[in-house]
């Protein structure tokens, strides 16, 4: 069917296309072959160079990661008002994340979920205490599995403010240096024996590939008591790591609440 | 092509040379249709041939080595076009140079004007028209190459021809 439109119909266009397709493009075949061979050599050299870099990283990576900083940064103030008994013990942590051992905790400023950054209202933290556990990196698990626990007791309604600020921070979390993905906010399932006023959880992928590892952080509040648990562990899906963090957060909240109710902590 | 497919060992070198000698101009013509710019087209084809040479056994082992390399050219041209689209301002059909009118014998005056108009079409329409009319490729083969249905090929061809006709009628 011929369709006319101001002198050019479809068959004209088809014929013109066929003529253009049949036209000799004047290609210098020798130059084309030589150019392709030259580029192939360049590509091959580049790939060999890349393979060399990968090989070096494969050998040097585990060695470098064995120097991974295991020391945790504690909340401010480095309070002694929260006694040891208010923190989870190593056995309780190892029951959830196998193979981790206590690591040193230095004083500093650490709040927030995805980032350790100063919290503006730190003066309102009546008491705080941090603990950390970590595993030894191996070739198959070059990123050590880690657990971090912070127990915070706030004054007045500062706990709610801390939570509000922390959730805002979580909403703008971006990639950290060691993470390979953005943080994702998920529902925090922290059903504890104590009243949980609010809870928040998020995760990011630390290592992808056949042996993926994840970092999950869960914070939960009961009154003026806040616990924050961060877990880095190996699972095929992030849910496994989130569940570990939620389990430890629930246990930590119950433990700290019990001690607090008995008048032992942060008073 | 049989000689290329059956070639092995040292003969591979000759096979590649033979392939480029036999198919090089057609590949450049195909890329020119897809990309318009002759220099860019030869550049893209050289890249494709370099990659093909690195995996020449895979090319030889393909059911249809010609179709295999054609697909590489189409993919490379599409990638190039997408990268270029991020850098360039698209040319509206009304901004094209004054194209030649039909000369009464049904022939359009200038191949460059046709290619210029072709360049303004969406990637899929342009690719379908080039494969159909430059390469004389059946719709089924185009559908397979572009991983779409034959219905999509036909609708893109129809829309592409209509748009081209309108552009060249201005």
Interface residues (C-beta under 8 A of the other chain):
Chain A: X3 X5 X6 X7 X8 X9 X10 X11 X12 X13 X14 X15 X16 X17 X18 X19 X20 X21 X23 X24 X25 X27 X29 X32 X33 X35 X36 X37 X38 X39 X40 X42 X43 X44
Chain B: X16 X17 X20 X21 X24 X25 X28 X29 X32 X33 X38 X42 X45 X46 X47 X49 X50 X51 X52 X53 X54 X101 X102 X106 X107 X108 X111 X114 X115 X118 X129 X130 X132 X133 X134 X135 X136 X161 X162 X164 X165 X166 X168 X169
